[in-house]
Amino acid sequence: MVTEGRIKQKKLENQLKLDAKLQELEVLLTITYLDYSFRNLINETVSCCQKIKTWTIFFIYLKNSENFVMKSY
């Protein structure tokens, strides 16, 4: 009878330890996922800004070329 009580108590303690470790792991996974998502957002934003910058330079070049052509005539 005493042995059964100890076994139940040990199982309960082990279950509590396992639950605590799982909860800690969930927090770490959440932080990792948020970090990954944030990095992707930054990369997409930088890529978008680089494309906008490239297009802006292209349009400035095009505008200057049009002015040059217009002045030539």
PDB file of N, CA, C and O in Angstrom:
ATOM      1  N   MET A   1       0.827  -1.195   0.000  1.00  0.00           N
ATOM      2  CA  MET A   1       0.000   0.000   0.000  1.00  0.00           C
ATOM      3  C   MET A   1       0.873   1.261   0.000  1.00  0.00           C
ATOM      4  O   MET A   1       0.620   2.205  -0.748  1.00  0.00           O
ATOM      5  N   VAL A   2       1.898   1.257   0.848  1.00  0.00           N
ATOM      6  CA  VAL A   2       2.801   2.408   0.901  1.00  0.00           C
ATOM      7  C   VAL A   2       3.568   2.540  -0.404  1.00  0.00           C
ATOM      8  O   VAL A   2       3.793   3.653  -0.881  1.00  0.00           O
ATOM      9  N   THR A   3       3.967   1.431  -0.980  1.00  0.00           N
ATOM     10  CA  THR A   3       4.712   1.430  -2.236  1.00  0.00           C
ATOM     11  C   THR A   3       3.854   2.019  -3.364  1.00  0.00           C
ATOM     12  O   THR A   3       4.357   2.796  -4.175  1.00  0.00           O
ATOM     13  N   GLU A   4       2.595   1.665  -3.422  1.00  0.00           N
ATOM     14  CA  GLU A   4       1.695   2.212  -4.437  1.00  0.00           C
ATOM     15  C   GLU A   4       1.563   3.725  -4.301  1.00  0.00           C
ATOM     16  O   GLU A   4       1.522   4.442  -5.300  1.00  0.00           O
ATOM     17  N   GLY A   5       1.497   4.198  -3.085  1.00  0.00           N
ATOM     18  CA  GLY A   5       1.419   5.640  -2.829  1.00  0.00           C
ATOM     19  C   GLY A   5       2.669   6.356  -3.302  1.00  0.00           C
ATOM     20  O   GLY A   5       2.593   7.440  -3.880  1.00  0.00           O
ATOM     21  N   ARG A   6       3.826   5.742  -3.053  1.00  0.00           N
ATOM     22  CA  ARG A   6       5.094   6.336  -3.505  1.00  0.00           C
ATOM     23  C   ARG A   6       5.174   6.356  -5.028  1.00  0.00           C
ATOM     24  O   ARG A   6       5.632   7.332  -5.621  1.00  0.00           O
ATOM     25  N   ILE A   7       4.729   5.280  -5.650  1.00  0.00           N
ATOM     26  CA  ILE A   7       4.752   5.218  -7.118  1.00  0.00           C
ATOM     27  C   ILE A   7       3.846   6.295  -7.703  1.00  0.00           C
ATOM     28  O   ILE A   7       4.227   6.983  -8.650  1.00  0.00           O
ATOM     29  N   LYS A   8       2.645   6.442  -7.140  1.00  0.00           N
ATOM     30  CA  LYS A   8       1.718   7.477  -7.622  1.00  0.00           C
ATOM     31  C   LYS A   8       2.313   8.868  -7.428  1.00  0.00           C
ATOM     32  O   LYS A   8       2.215   9.730  -8.302  1.00  0.00           O
ATOM     33  N   GLN A   9       2.944   9.071  -6.245  1.00  0.00           N
ATOM     34  CA  GLN A   9       3.556  10.367  -5.951  1.00  0.00           C
ATOM     35  C   GLN A   9       4.691  10.653  -6.938  1.00  0.00           C
ATOM     36  O   GLN A   9       4.818  11.773  -7.433  1.00  0.00           O
ATOM     37  N   LYS A  10       5.511   9.644  -7.220  1.00  0.00           N
ATOM     38  CA  LYS A  10       6.628   9.807  -8.151  1.00  0.00           C
ATOM     39  C   LYS A  10       6.115  10.094  -9.563  1.00  0.00           C
ATOM     40  O   LYS A  10       6.674  10.938 -10.263  1.00  0.00           O
ATOM     41  N   LYS A  11       5.049   9.396  -9.989  1.00  0.00           N
ATOM     42  CA  LYS A  11       4.461   9.644 -11.306  1.00  0.00           C
ATOM     43  C   LYS A  11       3.941  11.074 -11.404  1.00  0.00           C
ATOM     44  O   LYS A  11       4.112  11.740 -12.425  1.00  0.00           O
ATOM     45  N   LEU A  12       3.306  11.536 -10.331  1.00  0.00           N
ATOM     46  CA  LEU A  12       2.782  12.899 -10.311  1.00  0.00           C
ATOM     47  C   LEU A  12       3.922  13.915 -10.394  1.00  0.00           C
ATOM     48  O   LEU A  12       3.827  14.894 -11.133  1.00  0.00           O
ATOM     49  N   GLU A  13       4.986  13.688  -9.647  1.00  0.00           N
ATOM     50  CA  GLU A  13       6.143  14.591  -9.688  1.00  0.00           C
ATOM     51  C   GLU A  13       6.765  14.616 -11.088  1.00  0.00           C
ATOM     52  O   GLU A  13       7.105  15.678 -11.609  1.00  0.00           O
ATOM     53  N   ASN A  14       6.907  13.431 -11.683  1.00  0.00           N
ATOM     54  CA  ASN A  14       7.480  13.353 -13.027  1.00  0.00           C
ATOM     55  C   ASN A  14       6.589  14.065 -14.049  1.00  0.00           C
ATOM     56  O   ASN A  14       7.081  14.742 -14.953  1.00  0.00           O
ATOM     57  N   GLN A  15       5.269  13.901 -13.891  1.00  0.00           N
ATOM     58  CA  GLN A  15       4.343  14.561 -14.800  1.00  0.00           C
ATOM     59  C   GLN A  15       4.443  16.077 -14.669  1.00  0.00           C
ATOM     60  O   GLN A  15       4.409  16.794 -15.669  1.00  0.00           O
ATOM     61  N   LEU A  16       4.565  16.567 -13.433  1.00  0.00           N
ATOM     62  CA  LEU A  16       4.701  18.010 -13.209  1.00  0.00           C
ATOM     63  C   LEU A  16       6.005  18.541 -13.816  1.00  0.00           C
ATOM     64  O   LEU A  16       6.023  19.617 -14.414  1.00  0.00           O
ATOM     65  N   LYS A  17       7.087  17.783 -13.659  1.00  0.00           N
ATOM     66  CA  LYS A  17       8.366  18.192 -14.250  1.00  0.00           C
ATOM     67  C   LYS A  17       8.257  18.233 -15.775  1.00  0.00           C
ATOM     68  O   LYS A  17       8.736  19.167 -16.417  1.00  0.00           O
ATOM     69  N   LEU A  18       7.624  17.212 -16.341  1.00  0.00           N
ATOM     70  CA  LEU A  18       7.450  17.158 -17.794  1.00  0.00           C
ATOM     71  C   LEU A  18       6.602  18.323 -18.291  1.00  0.00           C
ATOM     72  O   LEU A  18       6.928  18.944 -19.303  1.00  0.00           O
ATOM     73  N   ASP A  19       5.514  18.620 -17.582  1.00  0.00           N
ATOM     74  CA  ASP A  19       4.659  19.749 -17.955  1.00  0.00           C
ATOM     75  C   ASP A  19       5.433  21.067 -17.914  1.00  0.00           C
ATOM     76  O   ASP A  19       5.274  21.912 -18.794  1.00  0.00           O
ATOM     77  N   ALA A  20       6.269  21.237 -16.889  1.00  0.00           N
ATOM     78  CA  ALA A  20       7.071  22.467 -16.775  1.00  0.00           C
ATOM     79  C   ALA A  20       8.060  22.579 -17.942  1.00  0.00           C
ATOM     80  O   ALA A  20       8.241  23.656 -18.509  1.00  0.00           O
ATOM     81  N   LYS A  21       8.693  21.459 -18.290  1.00  0.00           N
ATOM     82  CA  LYS A  21       9.643  21.486 -19.407  1.00  0.00           C
ATOM     83  C   LYS A  21       8.930  21.772 -20.725  1.00  0.00           C
ATOM     84  O   LYS A  21       9.443  22.525 -21.553  1.00  0.00           O
ATOM     85  N   LEU A  22       7.765  21.187 -20.929  1.00  0.00           N
ATOM     86  CA  LEU A  22       6.998  21.442 -22.143  1.00  0.00           C
ATOM     87  C   LEU A  22       6.575  22.906 -22.247  1.00  0.00           C
ATOM     88  O   LEU A  22       6.616  23.499 -23.325  1.00  0.00           O
ATOM     89  N   GLN A  23       6.173  23.474 -21.128  1.00  0.00           N
ATOM     90  CA  GLN A  23       5.766  24.878 -21.119  1.00  0.00           C
ATOM     91  C   GLN A  23       6.958  25.770 -21.463  1.00  0.00           C
ATOM     92  O   GLN A  23       6.824  26.731 -22.221  1.00  0.00           O
ATOM     93  N   GLU A  24       8.116  25.449 -20.903  1.00  0.00           N
ATOM     94  CA  GLU A  24       9.319  26.224 -21.198  1.00  0.00           C
ATOM     95  C   GLU A  24       9.678  26.102 -22.682  1.00  0.00           C
ATOM     96  O   GLU A  24      10.063  27.084 -23.316  1.00  0.00           O
ATOM     97  N   LEU A  25       9.548  24.903 -23.224  1.00  0.00           N
ATOM     98  CA  LEU A  25       9.838  24.686 -24.635  1.00  0.00           C
ATOM     99  C   LEU A  25       8.866  25.460 -25.525  1.00  0.00           C
ATOM    100  O   LEU A  25       9.271  26.016 -26.546  1.00  0.00           O
ATOM    101  N   GLU A  26       7.611  25.498 -25.152  1.00  0.00           N
ATOM    102  CA  GLU A  26       6.619  26.271 -25.919  1.00  0.00           C
ATOM    103  C   GLU A  26       6.998  27.742 -25.973  1.00  0.00           C
ATOM    104  O   GLU A  26       6.883  28.375 -27.022  1.00  0.00           O
ATOM    105  N   VAL A  27       7.454  28.295 -24.843  1.00  0.00           N
ATOM    106  CA  VAL A  27       7.878  29.709 -24.803  1.00  0.00           C
ATOM    107  C   VAL A  27       9.066  29.931 -25.735  1.00  0.00           C
ATOM    108  O   VAL A  27       9.115  30.923 -26.462  1.00  0.00           O
ATOM    109  N   LEU A  28      10.027  28.999 -25.712  1.00  0.00           N
ATOM    110  CA  LEU A  28      11.197  29.145 -26.572  1.00  0.00           C
ATOM    111  C   LEU A  28      10.816  29.049 -28.042  1.00  0.00           C
ATOM    112  O   LEU A  28      11.338  29.793 -28.872  1.00  0.00           O
ATOM    113  N   LEU A  29       9.912  28.138 -28.365  1.00  0.00           N
ATOM    114  CA  LEU A  29       9.467  28.007 -29.752  1.00  0.00           C
ATOM    115  C   LEU A  29       8.719  29.254 -30.206  1.00  0.00           C
ATOM    116  O   LEU A  29       8.871  29.692 -31.346  1.00  0.00           O
ATOM    117  N   THR A  30       7.918  29.821 -29.323  1.00  0.00           N
ATOM    118  CA  THR A  30       7.180  31.044 -29.662  1.00  0.00           C
ATOM    119  C   THR A  30       8.144  32.180 -29.936  1.00  0.00           C
ATOM    120  O   THR A  30       7.980  32.916 -30.908  1.00  0.00           O
ATOM    121  N   ILE A  31       9.145  32.327 -29.090  1.00  0.00           N
ATOM    122  CA  ILE A  31      10.143  33.390 -29.274  1.00  0.00           C
ATOM    123  C   ILE A  31      10.902  33.172 -30.576  1.00  0.00           C
ATOM    124  O   ILE A  31      11.142  34.122 -31.322  1.00  0.00           O
ATOM    125  N   THR A  32      11.279  31.937 -30.852  1.00  0.00           N
ATOM    126  CA  THR A  32      12.009  31.623 -32.082  1.00  0.00           C
ATOM    127  C   THR A  32      11.151  31.929 -33.299  1.00  0.00           C
ATOM    128  O   THR A  32      11.644  32.494 -34.275  1.00  0.00           O
ATOM    129  N   TYR A  33       9.876  31.564 -33.255  1.00  0.00           N
ATOM    130  CA  TYR A  33       8.977  31.816 -34.377  1.00  0.00           C
ATOM    131  C   TYR A  33       8.799  33.318 -34.600  1.00  0.00           C
ATOM    132  O   TYR A  33       8.823  33.787 -35.738  1.00  0.00           O
ATOM    133  N   LEU A  34       8.620  34.073 -33.507  1.00  0.00           N
ATOM    134  CA  LEU A  34       8.463  35.518 -33.638  1.00  0.00           C
ATOM    135  C   LEU A  34       9.731  36.152 -34.198  1.00  0.00           C
ATOM    136  O   LEU A  34       9.663  37.053 -35.035  1.00  0.00           O
ATOM    137  N   ASP A  35      10.886  35.681 -33.736  1.00  0.00           N
ATOM    138  CA  ASP A  35      12.154  36.190 -34.238  1.00  0.00           C
ATOM    139  C   ASP A  35      12.283  35.900 -35.738  1.00  0.00           C
ATOM    140  O   ASP A  35      12.685  36.770 -36.511  1.00  0.00           O
ATOM    141  N   TYR A  36      11.941  34.682 -36.139  1.00  0.00           N
ATOM    142  CA  TYR A  36      11.986  34.299 -37.546  1.00  0.00           C
ATOM    143  C   TYR A  36      11.036  35.166 -38.374  1.00  0.00           C
ATOM    144  O   TYR A  36      11.403  35.646 -39.446  1.00  0.00           O
ATOM    145  N   SER A  37       9.824  35.362 -37.876  1.00  0.00           N
ATOM    146  CA  SER A  37       8.833  36.173 -38.594  1.00  0.00           C
ATOM    147  C   SER A  37       9.309  37.612 -38.724  1.00  0.00           C
ATOM    148  O   SER A  37       9.167  38.224 -39.783  1.00  0.00           O
ATOM    149  N   PHE A  38       9.872  38.151 -37.651  1.00  0.00           N
ATOM    150  CA  PHE A  38      10.369  39.525 -37.663  1.00  0.00           C
ATOM    151  C   PHE A  38      11.504  39.683 -38.676  1.00  0.00           C
ATOM    152  O   PHE A  38      11.559  40.668 -39.413  1.00  0.00           O
ATOM    153  N   ARG A  39      12.410  38.700 -38.704  1.00  0.00           N
ATOM    154  CA  ARG A  39      13.520  38.753 -39.666  1.00  0.00           C
ATOM    155  C   ARG A  39      13.006  38.706 -41.100  1.00  0.00           C
ATOM    156  O   ARG A  39      13.511  39.419 -41.968  1.00  0.00           O
ATOM    157  N   ASN A  40      12.007  37.870 -41.349  1.00  0.00           N
ATOM    158  CA  ASN A  40      11.424  37.804 -42.692  1.00  0.00           C
ATOM    159  C   ASN A  40      10.778  39.126 -43.069  1.00  0.00           C
ATOM    160  O   ASN A  40      10.913  39.584 -44.204  1.00  0.00           O
ATOM    161  N   LEU A  41      10.076  39.743 -42.125  1.00  0.00           N
ATOM    162  CA  LEU A  41       9.448  41.028 -42.387  1.00  0.00           C
ATOM    163  C   LEU A  41      10.494  42.079 -42.732  1.00  0.00           C
ATOM    164  O   LEU A  41      10.311  42.860 -43.666  1.00  0.00           O
ATOM    165  N   ILE A  42      11.576  42.098 -41.989  1.00  0.00           N
ATOM    166  CA  ILE A  42      12.653  43.056 -42.260  1.00  0.00           C
ATOM    167  C   ILE A  42      13.251  42.804 -43.641  1.00  0.00           C
ATOM    168  O   ILE A  42      13.476  43.744 -44.403  1.00  0.00           O
ATOM    169  N   ASN A  43      13.510  41.530 -43.965  1.00  0.00           N
ATOM    170  CA  ASN A  43      14.087  41.209 -45.272  1.00  0.00           C
ATOM    171  C   ASN A  43      13.167  41.621 -46.407  1.00  0.00           C
ATOM    172  O   ASN A  43      13.628  42.159 -47.414  1.00  0.00           O
ATOM    173  N   GLU A  44      11.877  41.377 -46.258  1.00  0.00           N
ATOM    174  CA  GLU A  44      10.921  41.776 -47.290  1.00  0.00           C
ATOM    175  C   GLU A  44      10.871  43.292 -47.432  1.00  0.00           C
ATOM    176  O   GLU A  44      10.785  43.811 -48.545  1.00  0.00           O
ATOM    177  N   THR A  45      10.924  43.993 -46.321  1.00  0.00           N
ATOM    178  CA  THR A  45      10.883  45.453 -46.350  1.00  0.00           C
ATOM    179  C   THR A  45      12.122  46.012 -47.029  1.00  0.00           C
ATOM    180  O   THR A  45      12.026  46.918 -47.857  1.00  0.00           O
ATOM    181  N   VAL A  46      13.279  45.477 -46.682  1.00  0.00           N
ATOM    182  CA  VAL A  46      14.529  45.941 -47.292  1.00  0.00           C
ATOM    183  C   VAL A  46      14.514  45.655 -48.785  1.00  0.00           C
ATOM    184  O   VAL A  46      14.911  46.498 -49.589  1.00  0.00           O
ATOM    185  N   SER A  47      14.055  44.467 -49.153  1.00  0.00           N
ATOM    186  CA  SER A  47      13.978  44.110 -50.573  1.00  0.00           C
ATOM    187  C   SER A  47      13.052  45.058 -51.319  1.00  0.00           C
ATOM    188  O   SER A  47      13.367  45.508 -52.421  1.00  0.00           O
ATOM    189  N   CYS A  48      11.919  45.355 -50.718  1.00  0.00           N
ATOM    190  CA  CYS A  48      10.954  46.272 -51.325  1.00  0.00           C
ATOM    191  C   CYS A  48      11.573  47.665 -51.477  1.00  0.00           C
ATOM    192  O   CYS A  48      11.428  48.302 -52.521  1.00  0.00           O
ATOM    193  N   CYS A  49      12.254  48.126 -50.447  1.00  0.00           N
ATOM    194  CA  CYS A  49      12.883  49.449 -50.496  1.00  0.00           C
ATOM    195  C   CYS A  49      13.971  49.498 -51.564  1.00  0.00           C
ATOM    196  O   CYS A  49      14.132  50.507 -52.250  1.00  0.00           O
ATOM    197  N   GLN A  50      14.711  48.413 -51.699  1.00  0.00           N
ATOM    198  CA  GLN A  50      15.747  48.375 -52.734  1.00  0.00           C
ATOM    199  C   GLN A  50      15.119  48.434 -54.118  1.00  0.00           C
ATOM    200  O   GLN A  50      15.642  49.099 -55.012  1.00  0.00           O
ATOM    201  N   LYS A  51      13.994  47.739 -54.297  1.00  0.00           N
ATOM    202  CA  LYS A  51      13.306  47.789 -55.589  1.00  0.00           C
ATOM    203  C   LYS A  51      12.785  49.192 -55.862  1.00  0.00           C
ATOM    204  O   LYS A  51      12.891  49.693 -56.981  1.00  0.00           O
ATOM    205  N   ILE A  52      12.221  49.826 -54.834  1.00  0.00           N
ATOM    206  CA  ILE A  52      11.713  51.198 -55.000  1.00  0.00           C
ATOM    207  C   ILE A  52      12.868  52.132 -55.349  1.00  0.00           C
ATOM    208  O   ILE A  52      12.743  52.992 -56.220  1.00  0.00           O
ATOM    209  N   LYS A  53      13.982  51.954 -54.663  1.00  0.00           N
ATOM    210  CA  LYS A  53      15.154  52.793 -54.935  1.00  0.00           C
ATOM    211  C   LYS A  53      15.626  52.584 -56.369  1.00  0.00           C
ATOM    212  O   LYS A  53      15.954  53.543 -57.068  1.00  0.00           O
ATOM    213  N   THR A  54      15.660  51.337 -56.802  1.00  0.00           N
ATOM    214  CA  THR A  54      16.079  51.025 -58.157  1.00  0.00           C
ATOM    215  C   THR A  54      15.134  51.658 -59.172  1.00  0.00           C
ATOM    216  O   THR A  54      15.573  52.257 -60.154  1.00  0.00           O
ATOM    217  N   TRP A  55      13.839  51.521 -58.926  1.00  0.00           N
ATOM    218  CA  TRP A  55      12.864  52.119 -59.847  1.00  0.00           C
ATOM    219  C   TRP A  55      12.951  53.639 -59.841  1.00  0.00           C
ATOM    220  O   TRP A  55      12.793  54.280 -60.880  1.00  0.00           O
ATOM    221  N   THR A  56      13.200  54.209 -58.674  1.00  0.00           N
ATOM    222  CA  THR A  56      13.335  55.662 -58.577  1.00  0.00           C
ATOM    223  C   THR A  56      14.529  56.137 -59.403  1.00  0.00           C
ATOM    224  O   THR A  56      14.429  57.113 -60.146  1.00  0.00           O
ATOM    225  N   ILE A  57      15.639  55.451 -59.269  1.00  0.00           N
ATOM    226  CA  ILE A  57      16.832  55.804 -60.042  1.00  0.00           C
ATOM    227  C   ILE A  57      16.545  55.662 -61.533  1.00  0.00           C
ATOM    228  O   ILE A  57      16.950  56.503 -62.336  1.00  0.00           O
ATOM    229  N   PHE A  58      15.844  54.591 -61.894  1.00  0.00           N
ATOM    230  CA  PHE A  58      15.499  54.372 -63.299  1.00  0.00           C
ATOM    231  C   PHE A  58      14.651  55.523 -63.837  1.00  0.00           C
ATOM    232  O   PHE A  58      14.905  56.036 -64.927  1.00  0.00           O
ATOM    233  N   PHE A  59      13.637  55.923 -63.060  1.00  0.00           N
ATOM    234  CA  PHE A  59      12.767  57.004 -63.524  1.00  0.00           C
ATOM    235  C   PHE A  59      13.503  58.339 -63.578  1.00  0.00           C
ATOM    236  O   PHE A  59      13.247  59.147 -64.470  1.00  0.00           O
ATOM    237  N   ILE A  60      14.398  58.578 -62.649  1.00  0.00           N
ATOM    238  CA  ILE A  60      15.218  59.800 -62.701  1.00  0.00           C
ATOM    239  C   ILE A  60      16.078  59.779 -63.964  1.00  0.00           C
ATOM    240  O   ILE A  60      16.184  60.781 -64.670  1.00  0.00           O
ATOM    241  N   TYR A  61      16.682  58.643 -64.235  1.00  0.00           N
ATOM    242  CA  TYR A  61      17.492  58.500 -65.442  1.00  0.00           C
ATOM    243  C   TYR A  61      16.640  58.718 -66.690  1.00  0.00           C
ATOM    244  O   TYR A  61      17.050  59.414 -67.619  1.00  0.00           O
ATOM    245  N   LEU A  62      15.464  58.121 -66.699  1.00  0.00           N
ATOM    246  CA  LEU A  62      14.558  58.265 -67.830  1.00  0.00           C
ATOM    247  C   LEU A  62      14.151  59.726 -68.015  1.00  0.00           C
ATOM    248  O   LEU A  62      14.137  60.233 -69.137  1.00  0.00           O
ATOM    249  N   LYS A  63      13.825  60.391 -66.929  1.00  0.00           N
ATOM    250  CA  LYS A  63      13.427  61.799 -66.984  1.00  0.00           C
ATOM    251  C   LYS A  63      14.572  62.647 -67.528  1.00  0.00           C
ATOM    252  O   LYS A  63      14.359  63.512 -68.377  1.00  0.00           O
ATOM    253  N   ASN A  64      15.779  62.399 -67.042  1.00  0.00           N
ATOM    254  CA  ASN A  64      16.948  63.140 -67.534  1.00  0.00           C
ATOM    255  C   ASN A  64      17.203  62.859 -69.008  1.00  0.00           C
ATOM    256  O   ASN A  64      17.587  63.753 -69.761  1.00  0.00           O
ATOM    257  N   SER A  65      16.989  61.616 -69.414  1.00  0.00           N
ATOM    258  CA  SER A  65      17.162  61.260 -70.823  1.00  0.00           C
ATOM    259  C   SER A  65      16.145  61.983 -71.680  1.00  0.00           C
ATOM    260  O   SER A  65      16.486  62.466 -72.760  1.00  0.00           O
ATOM    261  N   GLU A  66      14.905  62.069 -71.227  1.00  0.00           N
ATOM    262  CA  GLU A  66      13.864  62.780 -71.965  1.00  0.00           C
ATOM    263  C   GLU A  66      14.228  64.260 -72.099  1.00  0.00           C
ATOM    264  O   GLU A  66      14.071  64.849 -73.168  1.00  0.00           O
ATOM    265  N   ASN A  67      14.707  64.844 -71.026  1.00  0.00           N
ATOM    266  CA  ASN A  67      15.131  66.251 -71.066  1.00  0.00           C
ATOM    267  C   ASN A  67      16.278  66.443 -72.049  1.00  0.00           C
ATOM    268  O   ASN A  67      16.316  67.427 -72.788  1.00  0.00           O
ATOM    269  N   PHE A  68      17.193  65.517 -72.049  1.00  0.00           N
ATOM    270  CA  PHE A  68      18.327  65.603 -72.962  1.00  0.00           C
ATOM    271  C   PHE A  68      17.850  65.529 -74.411  1.00  0.00           C
ATOM    272  O   PHE A  68      18.285  66.308 -75.259  1.00  0.00           O
ATOM    273  N   VAL A  69      16.959  64.593 -74.682  1.00  0.00           N
ATOM    274  CA  VAL A  69      16.439  64.421 -76.039  1.00  0.00           C
ATOM    275  C   VAL A  69      15.658  65.661 -76.458  1.00  0.00           C
ATOM    276  O   VAL A  69      15.779  66.110 -77.598  1.00  0.00           O
ATOM    277  N   MET A  70      14.866  66.216 -75.558  1.00  0.00           N
ATOM    278  CA  MET A  70      14.061  67.395 -75.880  1.00  0.00           C
ATOM    279  C   MET A  70      14.965  68.600 -76.174  1.00  0.00           C
ATOM    280  O   MET A  70      14.665  69.384 -77.074  1.00  0.00           O
ATOM    281  N   LYS A  71      16.059  68.755 -75.433  1.00  0.00           N
ATOM    282  CA  LYS A  71      16.977  69.879 -75.634  1.00  0.00           C
ATOM    283  C   LYS A  71      17.783  69.735 -76.913  1.00  0.00           C
ATOM    284  O   LYS A  71      18.235  70.723 -77.491  1.00  0.00           O
ATOM    285  N   SER A  72      17.958  68.484 -77.351  1.00  0.00           N
ATOM    286  CA  SER A  72      18.758  68.231 -78.554  1.00  0.00           C
ATOM    287  C   SER A  72      18.039  68.730 -79.796  1.00  0.00           C
ATOM    288  O   SER A  72      18.684  69.127 -80.766  1.00  0.00           O
ATOM    289  N   TYR A  73      16.729  68.716 -79.779  1.00  0.00           N
ATOM    290  CA  TYR A  73      15.968  69.139 -80.966  1.00  0.00           C
ATOM    291  C   TYR A  73      15.791  70.595 -80.960  1.00  0.00           C
ATOM    292  O   TYR A  73      15.178  71.146 -81.874  1.00  0.00           O
TER     293      TYR A  73
END
